[in-house]
Amino acid sequence: MSKHKTYDVLVVGAGVFGAWTALQLARRGQSVLLIDAYGPGNSRASSGGESRIIRMGYGADELYTRWATRSLVRWKELLAETMGSPVLFYKTGVLWLGSKEYPRLKEMTAVLTRCKVPFESLSSSAIAQRYPQFSSRDLNSGILETESGVLMARRAVWEVAECAVSLGVDYRQAQVTPPFEGQTRGGSIAAISTSGGERISAGQFVFACGAWLGKIFPEILGPRIFPSRQEVFFFGVPPGNNQFSAQALPTWLIQADEVYGMPDLEARGFKIAFDSHGQRVDPDMQTRVVSAESIERVRAYVAKRFPVLANSPIVETRVCQYENTSNGDFLIDRHPQMNNVWFAGGGSGHGFKHGPAFGEYVAQQILDGGPAEPRFALANKAMEQKRAVY
Ligand SMILES: Cc1cc2nc3c(=O)[nH]c(=O)nc-3n(C[C@H](O)[C@H](O)[C@H](O)COP(=O)(O)OP(=O)(O)OC[C@H]3O[C@@H](n4cnc5c(N)ncnc54)[C@H](O)[C@@H]3O)c2cc1C
């Protein structure tokens, strides 16, 4: 491919959002270049984790339930196309646990019913009987999404990127550096440069740069994207114990505790993480080694909720970052001064599952225009965090 080709669209960032955007644009006949500084689903990226929960429940928030439902169909279709079957998706079921008084479970029941998402409601005795692994006396209500589960995340991103390349997308490992050529107030840009000194022209530019968005657009997005440090732990299960296998334990979330976890998939161990936001971090430089305080905290939690694992070793850890907007809604909008530059991010700790619908929406906005979802607009991104989407 000539270095001087002008692409229809240049997508910066090959995480789940950029890879799906490139793929959807290619499916619609666009010539696309996908660029990433470190590689698709790399270890610094939010999409670089081993696994991500694919759940449909969002409390009363029907928009994300509908996007998740549509996306799961697309994920399975893509994996079937590229791998012969959706092997990177584990239908573990997703179990929400809470107390009867917790309004979110009630609201979720209504939305899941309306959106025809299969689920079972569980009483406290059913929870105790089916899942003796949990110490669950305070959890007297449950919803089990029976068709939901887990995607093996970084490998799934590779599949999307490879599929995009097979459809003609060019991929390049390079870091895009501001300022942008031809940058004018109220105008458009003609090209971007890379840290290697290359100049690349395109008609439209999509920045799907996750937690890096604030570094690339410091004035506009620096105060509106809040990258938070998130630590993930895998506990080794006792030898010969099947209680934590995917047959015995679904993926689970206890929102009152701000904790979620997964069964022992691919023998990596029982995964557990806190969903509360950690300290603000720089995605290039933050250390990927977990802290002693977090180890202590997670050990105390596991001993309380999963007594069988109280003395189990931590067999793997991961450190990642969420790329939060003020309230957790995505950011998909044009740059206010450069009309062919698009922001595409703000996954806010829940974006992975939505990759297909996200890419479809970005492609539609660029190619067809049409009504934009106000919740994704830059104008609705505040400079103070008040999380509302979980
Ligand atoms: C610990 C953790 C658990 C999570 N759990 C879930 C879950 O269970 N379910 C769920 O749905 N979601 C979950 N999420 C959220 C989800 O993973 C993210 O919302 C999603 O991966 C964001 O993808 P992205 O493409 O926006 O960003 P990223 O994956 O971070 O991709 C951005 C890419 O841009 C590239 N880039 C940045 N700057 C430049 C530049 N200047 N030039 C070139 N390339 C550049 C980076 O290298 C990177 O690859 C979780 C996130 C974390 C961290």
Ligand as a Chemical Component Dictionary entry (heavy atoms), coordinates in Angstrom:
data_LIG
# 
_chem_comp.id                   LIG 
_chem_comp.type                 NON-POLYMER 
_chem_comp.pdbx_formal_charge   0 
_chem_comp.three_letter_code    LIG 
# 
loop_
_chem_comp_atom.comp_id 
_chem_comp_atom.atom_id 
_chem_comp_atom.alt_atom_id 
_chem_comp_atom.type_symbol 
_chem_comp_atom.charge 
_chem_comp_atom.model_Cartn_x 
_chem_comp_atom.model_Cartn_y 
_chem_comp_atom.model_Cartn_z 
_chem_comp_atom.pdbx_ordinal 
LIG C1  C1  C 0 -10.217 -4.352 34.658 1  
LIG C2  C2  C 0 -11.291 -4.053 33.658 2  
LIG C3  C3  C 0 -12.440 -4.824 33.637 3  
LIG C4  C4  C 0 -13.447 -4.554 32.722 4  
LIG N1  N1  N 0 -14.528 -5.387 32.693 5  
LIG C5  C5  C 0 -15.436 -5.248 31.699 6  
LIG C6  C6  C 0 -16.452 -6.221 31.567 7  
LIG O1  O1  O 0 -16.510 -7.191 32.338 8  
LIG N2  N2  N 0 -17.344 -6.075 30.544 9  
LIG C7  C7  C 0 -17.280 -5.037 29.669 10 
LIG O2  O2  O 0 -18.123 -4.964 28.773 11 
LIG N3  N3  N 0 -16.306 -4.098 29.771 12 
LIG C8  C8  C 0 -15.381 -4.193 30.759 13 
LIG N4  N4  N 0 -14.360 -3.291 30.875 14 
LIG C9  C9  C 0 -14.346 -2.111 29.994 15 
LIG C10 C10 C 0 -13.809 -2.400 28.633 16 
LIG O3  O3  O 0 -12.717 -3.286 28.674 17 
LIG C11 C11 C 0 -13.417 -1.064 27.975 18 
LIG O4  O4  O 0 -14.509 -0.149 28.049 19 
LIG C12 C12 C 0 -13.023 -1.246 26.535 20 
LIG O5  O5  O 0 -12.055 -2.253 26.419 21 
LIG C13 C13 C 0 -12.496 0.078  25.968 22 
LIG O6  O6  O 0 -11.969 -0.128 24.698 23 
LIG P1  P1  P 0 -11.292 1.033  23.857 24 
LIG O7  O7  O 0 -11.110 0.497  22.507 25 
LIG O8  O8  O 0 -12.054 2.301  24.035 26 
LIG O9  O9  O 0 -9.909  1.333  24.609 27 
LIG P2  P2  P 0 -8.528  0.522  24.612 28 
LIG O10 O10 O 0 -8.760  -0.931 24.628 29 
LIG O11 O11 O 0 -7.714  1.090  25.719 30 
LIG O12 O12 O 0 -7.861  0.878  23.231 31 
LIG C14 C14 C 0 -7.305  2.137  22.949 32 
LIG C15 C15 C 0 -6.144  1.898  22.019 33 
LIG O13 O13 O 0 -5.658  3.152  21.534 34 
LIG C16 C16 C 0 -4.267  3.024  21.341 35 
LIG N5  N5  N 0 -3.700  4.376  21.317 36 
LIG C17 C17 C 0 -3.786  5.316  22.262 37 
LIG N6  N6  N 0 -3.177  6.436  21.898 38 
LIG C18 C18 C 0 -2.685  6.216  20.666 39 
LIG C19 C19 C 0 -1.951  7.020  19.732 40 
LIG N7  N7  N 0 -1.586  8.272  20.013 41 
LIG N8  N8  N 0 -1.600  6.471  18.542 42 
LIG C20 C20 C 0 -1.961  5.192  18.235 43 
LIG N9  N9  N 0 -2.652  4.406  19.087 44 
LIG C21 C21 C 0 -3.012  4.907  20.280 45 
LIG C22 C22 C 0 -3.811  2.199  22.556 46 
LIG O14 O14 O 0 -2.576  1.565  22.312 47 
LIG C23 C23 C 0 -4.964  1.220  22.695 48 
LIG O15 O15 O 0 -4.704  -0.009 22.055 49 
LIG C24 C24 C 0 -13.327 -3.499 31.796 50 
LIG C25 C25 C 0 -12.171 -2.707 31.812 51 
LIG C26 C26 C 0 -11.162 -2.989 32.715 52 
LIG C27 C27 C 0 -9.918  -2.150 32.708 53 
# 
loop_
_chem_comp_bond.comp_id 
_chem_comp_bond.atom_id_1 
_chem_comp_bond.atom_id_2 
_chem_comp_bond.value_order 
_chem_comp_bond.pdbx_ordinal 
LIG C1  C2  SING 1  
LIG C2  C3  SING 2  
LIG C2  C26 DOUB 3  
LIG C3  C4  DOUB 4  
LIG C4  N1  SING 5  
LIG C4  C24 SING 6  
LIG N1  C5  DOUB 7  
LIG C5  C6  SING 8  
LIG C5  C8  SING 9  
LIG C6  O1  DOUB 10 
LIG C6  N2  SING 11 
LIG N2  C7  SING 12 
LIG C7  O2  DOUB 13 
LIG C7  N3  SING 14 
LIG N3  C8  DOUB 15 
LIG C8  N4  SING 16 
LIG N4  C9  SING 17 
LIG N4  C24 SING 18 
LIG C9  C10 SING 19 
LIG C10 O3  SING 20 
LIG C10 C11 SING 21 
LIG C11 O4  SING 22 
LIG C11 C12 SING 23 
LIG C12 O5  SING 24 
LIG C12 C13 SING 25 
LIG C13 O6  SING 26 
LIG O6  P1  SING 27 
LIG P1  O7  DOUB 28 
LIG P1  O8  SING 29 
LIG P1  O9  SING 30 
LIG O9  P2  SING 31 
LIG P2  O10 DOUB 32 
LIG P2  O11 SING 33 
LIG P2  O12 SING 34 
LIG O12 C14 SING 35 
LIG C14 C15 SING 36 
LIG C15 O13 SING 37 
LIG C15 C23 SING 38 
LIG O13 C16 SING 39 
LIG C16 N5  SING 40 
LIG C16 C22 SING 41 
LIG N5  C17 SING 42 
LIG N5  C21 SING 43 
LIG C17 N6  DOUB 44 
LIG N6  C18 SING 45 
LIG C18 C19 SING 46 
LIG C18 C21 DOUB 47 
LIG C19 N7  SING 48 
LIG C19 N8  DOUB 49 
LIG N8  C20 SING 50 
LIG C20 N9  DOUB 51 
LIG N9  C21 SING 52 
LIG C22 O14 SING 53 
LIG C22 C23 SING 54 
LIG C23 O15 SING 55 
LIG C24 C25 DOUB 56 
LIG C25 C26 SING 57 
LIG C26 C27 SING 58 
# 
